[in-house]
Amino acid sequence: MQNEWAIRIENLSKKFGAFTAVDNVSLQVSKGEIFGFLGPNGAGKSTVIRMLCGLLRPTTGSATVAGFDVASAPEQVRVNIGYMSQKFSLYDDLTVEQNIDFFSGIYGVPKNTRAARKQEVLRMAGLEEKAGTVTRLLSGGWKQRLALGCAIVHQPPILFLDEPTSGVDPIARRGFWDLIYQLSSQGRAIFVSTHYMDEAEYCHRVAFMYRGRVIALGEPQKLKQELAGHGLLHLDSPALLDSMHALEGVPGVSDVAVFGGGLHVRVDDETAAIPRIREALQSRGVEFSRLEPIQPSLEDVFVSLIETEEKAS
């Protein structure tokens, strides 16, 4: 049974004094799965990751990573994982290949296989022509590729990525995710926290954390379909604040949120709500150019879930 899941969490909690940072979390991650871990700052994501990496002991509950208990066998857990943080953690004064050599030693890669592993990492990350480059001269995107390569130099079956593309340009982010898919296709479980909702769309499943609890868990498309049943409209207007004020109290409008250059309006019934919204805007003299039903994004799901939690608290 322990080999069925790469990561298995059951009723995991962590308290710091009277403060509960993680509250009764349960979930599983399969081998080869890209699992997204989403939530605002302070939601408990990093605390969960630290416990799963064997760096922090749970207060209650249990978790296994690669079949090893994080509380009783943290050393075995660390041998079987790779970890990459949002903050670049390699050595800027070393070259690309010197960083790989260093982490090969840290992770205990056998000496007779280190040269081959280094070439595999350079090839995977597309860094073959930059092997002799001093790391501080690399762009942010190349640095993240190097950090990922160093995290997997010992070929761990499970990889933890904590905000891996923070501060990286969109093109480099897309290339980085291509590498993640490549690693997943090789059977590695990828546990990734991110605040980029477009990145969460790339995951096989996602969990939304809020105030230490998992408030939603599932495939991105299914989570969006669940919200789609409640009705969502997009409104384009040059006067967003005036539009939001105009929609206050309109029957059937449950929420209004800024989204890009427009507004996303959650309604009970799209057909009934559209004429009411038009009338409310026109009566206030608010100009608008587009008002139509749309399919929700994961960001819409995230906002809706948090607002539901806020209303319930």
Long-range contacts (C-beta under 8 A, 24 or more apart in sequence): 2-64, 2-67, 3-67, 5-29, 5-30, 5-31, 5-64, 6-30, 6-31, 6-33, 6-65, 6-66, 6-157, 6-158, 6-189, 7-35, 7-52, 7-63, 7-64, 7-65, 7-158, 7-189, 7-191, 8-63, 8-64, 9-48, 9-52, 9-61, 9-62, 9-63, 10-61, 10-62, 10-63, 11-60, 11-61, 11-62, 12-48, 12-51, 12-58, 12-60, 12-61, 12-62, 12-63, 13-58, 13-59, 13-60, 13-61, 14-44, 14-47, 14-48, 14-51, 14-56, 14-58, 14-59, 15-59, 20-212, 21-47, 21-212, 22-47, 22-48, 22-51, 22-58, 22-212, 23-211, 23-212, 23-213, 24-61, 24-213, 25-61, 25-209, 25-212, 25-213, 25-214, 26-61, 26-214, 27-207, 27-214, 27-217, 29-189, 29-191, 30-189, 31-157, 31-187, 31-188, 31-189, 32-184, 32-185, 32-186, 32-187, 32-188, 32-189, 33-184, 33-189, 33-190, 33-204, 33-205, 34-180, 34-181, 34-184, 34-190, 34-192, 34-202, 34-203, 34-204, 35-189, 35-190, 35-191, 35-192, 35-203, 35-204, 35-205, 35-206, 35-207, 36-192, 36-193, 36-194, 36-199, 36-200, 36-202, 36-203, 36-205, 36-206, 36-207, 36-220, 37-191, 37-192, 37-193, 37-194, 37-206, 37-207, 37-209, 38-193, 38-194, 38-195, 38-197, 38-200, 38-206, 38-207, 38-208, 38-209, 38-298, 38-302, 39-193, 39-208, 39-209, 39-210, 40-195, 40-210, 40-306, 43-209, 43-210, 43-211, 43-212, 44-209, 44-211, 44-212, 44-213, 45-162, 45-193, 45-209, 46-162, 46-193, 48-209, 49-160, 49-162, 49-191, 49-193, 52-77, 52-160, 52-191, 53-77, 53-78, 53-81, 53-83, 53-160, 54-78, 65-158, 66-157, 66-158, 79-108, 79-154, 79-156, 80-156, 80-157, 80-158, 81-156, 81-158, 81-159, 81-160, 82-151, 82-152, 82-154, 82-156, 82-158, 82-159, 82-160, 83-151, 83-159, 83-160, 83-162, 84-144, 84-147, 84-148, 84-151, 84-159, 84-160, 84-161, 84-162, 84-164, 85-162, 85-163, 85-164, 86-162, 86-163, 86-164, 86-166, 86-167, 88-140, 88-143, 88-144, 88-147, 89-147, 90-135, 90-143, 90-146, 90-147, 90-150, 91-135, 92-134, 92-135, 92-136, 93-134, 93-135, 93-136, 94-134, 94-135, 95-131, 95-132, 95-133, 95-134, 95-135, 96-122, 96-127, 96-130, 96-131, 96-132, 96-133, 96-135, 96-138, 96-146, 97-122, 97-131, 97-132, 99-135, 99-146, 99-150, 100-146, 100-149, 100-150, 100-153, 103-150, 103-151, 103-153, 104-153, 104-154, 107-153, 107-154, 108-154, 109-153, 109-154, 117-153, 117-154, 117-155, 118-153, 121-149, 121-150, 121-152, 121-153, 122-149, 124-149, 124-152, 124-179, 124-182, 125-149, 125-179, 126-175, 139-172, 140-167, 140-168, 140-169, 140-172, 141-168, 141-169, 141-171, 141-172, 141-173, 141-175, 141-176, 142-172, 144-168, 144-172, 144-176, 145-175, 145-176, 145-179, 148-176, 148-179, 152-183, 152-188, 156-188, 157-187, 157-188, 157-189, 158-188, 158-189, 158-191, 159-183, 159-188, 159-189, 159-190, 159-191, 160-191, 160-192, 161-190, 161-191, 161-192, 161-193, 162-192, 162-193, 163-193, 163-194, 163-195, 164-192, 164-194, 165-194, 165-196, 165-199, 166-195, 173-199, 177-202, 197-297, 197-298, 197-299, 197-302, 200-298, 201-297, 201-298, 206-298, 208-301, 208-302, 208-305, 210-305, 210-306, 210-309, 211-309, 215-305, 215-306, 215-309, 216-301, 216-305, 220-298, 223-298, 223-301, 224-295, 224-296, 224-297, 224-298, 224-300, 224-301, 226-301, 227-296, 227-300, 227-301, 227-304, 228-295, 228-296, 230-254, 230-266, 230-267, 230-268, 230-304, 231-266, 231-267, 231-268, 231-269, 231-270, 231-273, 231-293, 232-264, 232-265, 232-266, 232-267, 232-293, 232-294, 232-295, 232-296, 232-300, 233-264, 233-265, 233-266, 233-267, 233-270, 233-273, 233-274, 233-277, 233-291, 233-292, 233-293, 233-294, 234-259, 234-262, 234-263, 234-264, 234-265, 234-290, 234-291, 234-292, 234-293, 234-294, 235-262, 235-263, 235-264, 235-265, 235-277, 235-288, 235-290, 235-291, 236-261, 236-262, 236-288, 236-289, 236-290, 236-291, 237-262, 237-263, 237-281, 237-286, 237-287, 237-288, 237-289, 238-287, 239-286, 239-287, 242-284, 242-286, 243-281, 243-286, 243-288, 245-284, 246-280, 246-281, 246-283, 246-284, 246-286, 247-277, 247-280, 247-281, 250-276, 250-277, 250-280, 251-276, 252-276, 253-277, 255-303, 255-304, 255-307, 257-300, 257-303, 259-299, 259-300, 262-290, 264-294, 264-296, 264-300, 264-303, 266-304
